[in-house]
Amino acid sequence: MIRSFIFLLFFSSLSCQAKTIVNYYKCVTQRGTVYSQFPCGGNGTQHTLTNTDPKADTPSEQHFKTLNRLEKKQLVRNLKNQLRAKKHQAAILTRERDRETRDQQQRVNRIMSDKERSDTLKDIKQKLKAINKTYHRQYRSLNKQIVQLEKRLKRYE
């Protein structure tokens, strides 16, 4: 309570150097970072903008709008980068699965007796099943992360 009285929302003063000082609050929430003229709980931090040009008399609202727009652009850029990285990770996962499957299938092409061939085929089937099971588990996890990132990106765009 005392802090809210101590922090002045907009403290503008023109001194002999014609300096304008504007205080604002940066609030980090679950939906992202918001810049505001009011304190927002325990996670808000106070910041100060100083303008030494007396002719650039911009309304105080514009600072918050600009900061919010910049923060939103940064969030969108970061989400797009994360999304691209997850998609690359999924492509690499698919490539590794294909390589392992191809390696197992090449084992069949060797010259061997019928008994060895049947044992090898059983072993290959088991390994392919394990490879596909691991792949699908990892791919589902990646796909969930991609869907979450796309939802967050859609919310900000």
Backbone bond lengths (Angstrom), bond angles and torsions (degrees), N, CA, C in turn:
res aa  C-N    CA-C-N  psi(-1)  N-CA   C-N-CA  omega(-1)  CA-C   N-CA-C  phi
1 M - - - 1.449 - - 1.521 109.91 -
2 I 1.339 115.77 -45.76 1.461 119.24 -179.62 1.524 109.78 -65.96
3 R 1.361 115.84 -36.46 1.461 119.41 178.90 1.528 111.56 -60.70
4 S 1.315 115.53 -40.05 1.465 117.72 -178.70 1.524 111.16 -64.65
5 F 1.343 115.98 -29.65 1.457 118.29 176.10 1.522 110.95 -77.72
6 I 1.324 115.97 -32.74 1.463 119.60 -178.80 1.524 111.03 -69.66
7 F 1.327 115.37 -45.04 1.470 119.39 -179.38 1.522 109.24 -75.90
8 L 1.247 115.99 121.17 1.464 120.02 175.27 1.513 107.22 -94.84
9 L 1.317 114.55 135.90 1.458 119.13 -176.41 1.524 111.23 -63.78
10 F 1.259 116.15 -58.58 1.457 119.38 177.22 1.512 108.39 -125.71
11 F 1.296 114.66 112.46 1.445 118.55 178.43 1.517 106.92 -111.71
12 S 1.283 115.64 98.89 1.455 121.09 -178.99 1.516 108.18 -108.05
13 S 1.277 114.12 126.81 1.460 117.34 177.16 1.519 108.86 -141.07
14 L 1.276 114.90 139.68 1.455 120.65 176.52 1.523 107.35 -107.24
15 S 1.305 114.26 110.78 1.456 118.47 179.52 1.521 108.53 -100.17
16 C 1.319 115.98 -165.82 1.459 118.83 -177.53 1.527 111.58 -66.67
17 Q 1.335 118.84 -20.95 1.456 120.46 177.24 1.529 111.29 -90.94
18 A 1.302 120.14 3.35 1.462 124.70 -178.64 1.526 110.57 57.39
19 K 1.317 115.73 55.19 1.456 121.79 -177.39 1.525 109.39 -104.97
20 T 1.337 116.92 133.76 1.450 122.13 177.08 1.523 108.58 -110.33
21 I 1.325 116.37 130.14 1.468 121.22 -179.50 1.522 108.04 -119.14
22 V 1.343 115.47 129.94 1.458 121.15 179.19 1.521 108.16 -125.08
23 N 1.310 116.26 127.71 1.473 121.31 176.84 1.518 109.02 -100.68
24 Y 1.349 115.53 141.44 1.462 120.47 176.40 1.524 108.29 -143.24
25 Y 1.313 116.08 167.16 1.458 122.22 -178.44 1.524 110.09 -116.47
26 K 1.314 115.33 137.11 1.467 121.95 175.79 1.523 106.04 -106.97
27 C 1.332 116.07 117.26 1.458 121.92 -175.54 1.529 109.20 -114.54
28 V 1.322 117.17 123.56 1.461 121.63 178.43 1.524 107.93 -98.16
29 T 1.339 116.01 119.52 1.463 121.55 179.76 1.520 108.63 -121.29
30 Q 1.324 116.76 -178.82 1.461 120.75 178.29 1.519 111.14 -66.26
31 R 1.292 118.34 -30.44 1.468 122.03 -177.75 1.515 111.81 -85.32
32 G 1.321 118.23 -7.27 1.459 121.00 179.39 1.512 110.82 135.99
33 T 1.311 115.10 -164.10 1.449 121.99 -178.82 1.521 108.84 -100.68
34 V 1.326 114.86 134.95 1.461 120.96 -179.88 1.525 107.58 -127.30
35 Y 1.324 115.48 137.56 1.454 121.02 175.42 1.523 107.49 -100.45
36 S 1.331 115.40 133.63 1.451 119.06 -173.78 1.517 109.79 -142.41
37 Q 1.322 114.42 162.58 1.452 119.24 175.05 1.524 111.93 -89.59
38 F 1.348 116.71 -7.74 1.456 121.83 -179.58 1.523 110.43 -115.66
39 P 1.325 118.16 145.74 1.474 119.50 175.99 1.532 110.05 -67.84
40 C 1.308 115.77 148.38 1.471 118.73 -174.83 1.526 110.16 -130.13
41 G 1.279 117.29 69.50 1.460 120.67 174.69 1.519 112.30 81.42
42 G 1.319 113.91 -162.11 1.456 120.49 -174.55 1.513 114.59 -75.75
43 N 1.333 118.55 -18.64 1.455 119.12 -175.89 1.526 113.40 -95.54
44 G 1.311 118.50 5.31 1.460 121.69 179.62 1.519 110.40 -86.01
45 T 1.330 116.09 138.70 1.461 120.80 176.94 1.519 108.71 -119.74
46 Q 1.311 115.52 144.46 1.453 120.11 -177.96 1.522 109.57 -92.28
47 H 1.322 116.01 137.65 1.451 122.80 177.87 1.519 108.08 -130.60
48 T 1.316 116.10 160.95 1.452 120.93 -176.81 1.520 110.11 -129.59
49 L 1.323 115.90 135.41 1.463 122.40 171.69 1.511 107.12 -108.73
50 T 1.317 116.38 136.06 1.452 120.85 179.37 1.522 108.52 -120.71
51 N 1.306 115.53 129.44 1.455 121.40 179.45 1.513 107.98 -120.38
52 T 1.328 117.18 122.00 1.459 120.28 -178.71 1.520 112.55 -98.59
53 D 1.318 117.90 -4.40 1.457 121.24 178.59 1.526 109.15 -94.68
54 P 1.309 119.78 110.23 1.467 120.62 -176.85 1.531 112.95 -70.29
55 K 1.328 118.74 -18.11 1.460 120.93 -178.70 1.524 111.51 -79.13
56 A 1.324 117.67 -22.68 1.470 121.57 -179.82 1.515 108.35 -87.74
57 D 1.312 116.21 73.22 1.458 121.78 -177.85 1.527 109.10 -94.87
58 T 1.333 115.66 83.16 1.457 122.11 -177.88 1.520 109.11 -89.05
59 P 1.329 118.15 140.38 1.460 119.07 175.44 1.527 110.34 -59.47
60 S 1.311 115.85 145.42 1.468 120.63 -174.87 1.524 112.63 -62.22
61 E 1.324 118.19 -29.79 1.466 121.11 -179.92 1.518 111.53 -60.58
62 Q 1.310 117.09 -34.36 1.459 120.78 -176.13 1.521 111.81 -62.02
63 H 1.316 118.02 -33.91 1.462 120.50 179.01 1.525 110.05 -61.81
64 F 1.301 116.35 -44.89 1.456 120.44 -177.36 1.528 110.71 -68.52
65 K 1.319 115.77 -40.44 1.461 118.98 178.62 1.523 110.62 -63.68
66 T 1.314 116.43 -42.53 1.464 120.27 179.39 1.518 110.92 -64.30
67 L 1.316 116.93 -45.74 1.456 120.43 179.76 1.524 111.47 -64.05
68 N 1.322 117.84 -41.28 1.465 121.02 177.85 1.526 110.62 -64.14
69 R 1.320 117.03 -41.06 1.466 120.82 179.49 1.528 110.33 -64.96
70 L 1.338 117.19 -42.58 1.470 120.57 177.84 1.521 111.48 -63.70
71 E 1.326 116.53 -42.43 1.461 120.90 178.77 1.528 110.43 -63.69
72 K 1.307 116.37 -40.16 1.467 120.67 179.39 1.524 110.55 -65.31
73 K 1.339 117.41 -42.97 1.463 120.64 177.19 1.527 111.16 -60.63
74 Q 1.322 115.12 -41.28 1.466 119.57 179.56 1.525 110.46 -65.31
75 L 1.326 117.99 -42.17 1.461 121.09 177.88 1.526 111.27 -62.31
76 V 1.327 116.43 -44.19 1.474 120.27 179.69 1.522 109.97 -62.86
77 R 1.332 117.16 -44.14 1.465 120.55 179.57 1.531 111.13 -61.47
78 N 1.319 116.50 -44.64 1.469 120.15 179.61 1.522 111.49 -65.24
79 L 1.336 117.65 -40.65 1.466 120.42 178.19 1.521 111.44 -64.63
80 K 1.333 116.87 -40.03 1.464 119.51 177.68 1.521 110.94 -64.17
81 N 1.327 117.04 -39.43 1.465 120.25 177.47 1.522 111.33 -64.56
82 Q 1.328 117.10 -42.85 1.463 120.56 178.33 1.519 111.01 -63.99
83 L 1.322 116.22 -40.52 1.458 121.04 179.62 1.527 110.70 -63.95
84 R 1.316 116.49 -45.12 1.465 120.69 178.24 1.528 110.75 -61.59
85 A 1.336 117.07 -40.97 1.466 120.87 179.43 1.527 111.08 -63.91
86 K 1.335 117.22 -41.51 1.471 120.39 179.05 1.526 111.03 -65.48
87 K 1.334 117.24 -38.35 1.461 119.93 178.62 1.527 110.91 -67.22
88 H 1.324 116.51 -37.72 1.466 119.53 175.54 1.532 110.39 -65.12
89 Q 1.312 115.70 -39.59 1.463 120.53 178.77 1.528 110.28 -62.76
90 A 1.323 117.48 -39.33 1.465 121.23 177.59 1.531 110.45 -65.81
91 A 1.325 117.29 -39.93 1.463 120.44 178.78 1.526 111.04 -65.05
92 I 1.318 116.83 -40.21 1.465 120.97 177.98 1.520 110.32 -65.32
93 L 1.317 116.72 -40.58 1.468 121.36 178.55 1.532 110.25 -60.96
94 T 1.323 116.83 -44.02 1.463 120.87 178.46 1.525 110.66 -64.13
95 R 1.319 116.86 -42.26 1.461 121.15 179.10 1.524 111.32 -62.00
96 E 1.326 117.36 -42.32 1.468 120.73 178.92 1.528 111.07 -65.02
97 R 1.324 117.14 -40.56 1.458 120.20 178.17 1.522 110.83 -62.99
98 D 1.325 116.40 -43.04 1.462 120.44 178.80 1.532 111.45 -62.54
99 R 1.329 116.58 -40.49 1.471 120.52 179.17 1.525 110.72 -64.33
100 E 1.333 116.59 -45.20 1.469 120.03 179.36 1.528 111.08 -64.36
101 T 1.316 117.85 -38.96 1.467 121.77 178.03 1.525 110.34 -64.22
102 R 1.319 116.30 -44.00 1.461 120.85 178.88 1.524 111.17 -62.53
103 D 1.334 117.28 -41.09 1.469 120.80 177.70 1.523 111.18 -61.15
104 Q 1.321 116.96 -41.46 1.474 120.18 179.66 1.524 110.89 -67.54
105 Q 1.314 117.52 -39.47 1.462 120.73 -178.85 1.525 111.78 -69.85
106 Q 1.323 117.95 -27.53 1.455 120.65 178.14 1.525 111.92 -70.10
107 R 1.291 116.98 -21.78 1.466 120.13 177.78 1.525 111.62 -63.42
108 V 1.324 117.86 -27.89 1.464 122.35 -178.17 1.531 110.67 -70.21
109 N 1.310 117.58 -29.14 1.454 121.63 -173.71 1.532 114.01 -74.82
110 R 1.297 117.22 -8.32 1.465 119.40 178.05 1.526 110.31 -70.59
111 I 1.318 116.28 153.60 1.461 120.68 177.08 1.523 107.14 -81.62
112 M 1.352 116.39 126.21 1.460 121.24 -178.89 1.522 109.42 -156.99
113 S 1.323 114.79 168.48 1.465 119.66 179.62 1.525 109.39 -74.82
114 D 1.344 114.80 169.30 1.460 119.97 -178.59 1.520 111.90 -62.76
115 K 1.321 117.30 -40.98 1.475 120.68 179.77 1.524 110.11 -64.44
116 E 1.329 115.43 -47.23 1.471 118.67 178.61 1.533 110.29 -61.05
117 R 1.302 116.24 -40.09 1.466 120.82 -179.00 1.530 111.04 -63.44
118 S 1.330 118.18 -44.30 1.468 119.97 179.48 1.526 111.03 -66.85
119 D 1.337 117.34 -40.16 1.478 120.10 176.59 1.532 110.92 -63.70
120 T 1.321 115.73 -41.79 1.461 120.37 179.74 1.527 110.52 -64.90
121 L 1.339 117.28 -41.30 1.465 120.40 178.62 1.527 111.64 -62.97
122 K 1.332 116.66 -40.62 1.477 119.74 176.63 1.521 110.36 -61.60
123 D 1.339 114.97 -45.58 1.462 119.76 -179.20 1.538 110.44 -62.97
124 I 1.324 115.52 -42.09 1.478 119.85 179.80 1.526 110.50 -62.75
125 K 1.328 117.10 -43.66 1.467 120.26 179.27 1.524 111.07 -60.04
126 Q 1.333 116.45 -43.04 1.473 120.07 179.52 1.526 110.58 -63.56
127 K 1.339 115.62 -45.21 1.463 118.80 -178.43 1.530 111.39 -67.00
128 L 1.336 117.30 -39.63 1.469 119.76 177.42 1.528 111.16 -63.46
129 K 1.327 115.94 -38.11 1.457 119.78 177.96 1.532 110.32 -63.95
130 A 1.341 115.67 -43.13 1.468 119.76 178.51 1.534 110.84 -65.39
131 I 1.329 116.92 -41.30 1.468 121.04 179.23 1.522 110.27 -61.66
132 N 1.323 116.98 -46.95 1.468 120.60 -179.20 1.523 111.98 -66.57
133 K 1.332 116.38 -37.69 1.472 119.86 179.09 1.531 110.19 -63.39
134 T 1.324 116.50 -46.25 1.467 121.03 178.67 1.522 110.57 -62.98
135 Y 1.331 115.54 -43.94 1.462 120.52 -179.85 1.523 111.06 -60.19
136 H 1.316 117.12 -48.54 1.468 119.97 -177.28 1.528 111.61 -65.14
137 R 1.312 118.09 -36.42 1.460 121.03 177.79 1.531 110.20 -63.99
138 Q 1.339 116.04 -47.81 1.461 119.94 -179.59 1.524 111.47 -67.50
139 Y 1.329 115.95 -38.12 1.464 119.64 -178.30 1.534 110.66 -68.07
140 R 1.333 117.68 -39.07 1.472 120.05 176.81 1.517 110.71 -61.85
141 S 1.325 116.07 -42.85 1.460 119.97 178.95 1.535 110.75 -61.39
142 L 1.331 116.07 -46.56 1.466 119.77 178.21 1.527 111.09 -62.73
143 N 1.315 116.38 -41.05 1.458 120.24 -179.30 1.526 111.20 -63.32
144 K 1.330 117.94 -38.68 1.466 121.11 176.06 1.516 110.61 -61.63
145 Q 1.336 116.08 -43.62 1.457 119.89 179.34 1.525 111.09 -63.97
146 I 1.333 116.67 -39.55 1.463 120.68 178.56 1.526 110.67 -63.82
147 V 1.334 117.21 -42.94 1.465 121.05 179.70 1.530 110.28 -63.49
148 Q 1.333 117.06 -41.79 1.468 119.96 178.56 1.526 110.79 -62.78
149 L 1.339 116.59 -43.81 1.464 119.77 179.03 1.525 111.48 -63.98
150 E 1.341 117.03 -39.64 1.463 119.69 178.33 1.522 111.43 -64.85
151 K 1.338 117.57 -38.45 1.468 120.40 177.03 1.517 110.86 -63.70
152 R 1.339 117.19 -44.92 1.464 120.26 179.38 1.518 110.72 -63.70
153 L 1.338 116.12 -39.98 1.462 120.14 179.48 1.516 110.66 -65.10
154 K 1.322 117.18 -42.29 1.463 121.00 179.36 1.522 110.36 -62.77
155 R 1.328 117.14 -36.34 1.462 121.30 -179.56 1.537 110.99 -65.17
156 Y 1.334 117.44 -33.62 1.454 119.92 -177.98 1.520 113.25 -89.11
157 E 1.320 117.61 -17.59 1.469 118.94 -178.03 1.476 111.61 -91.99
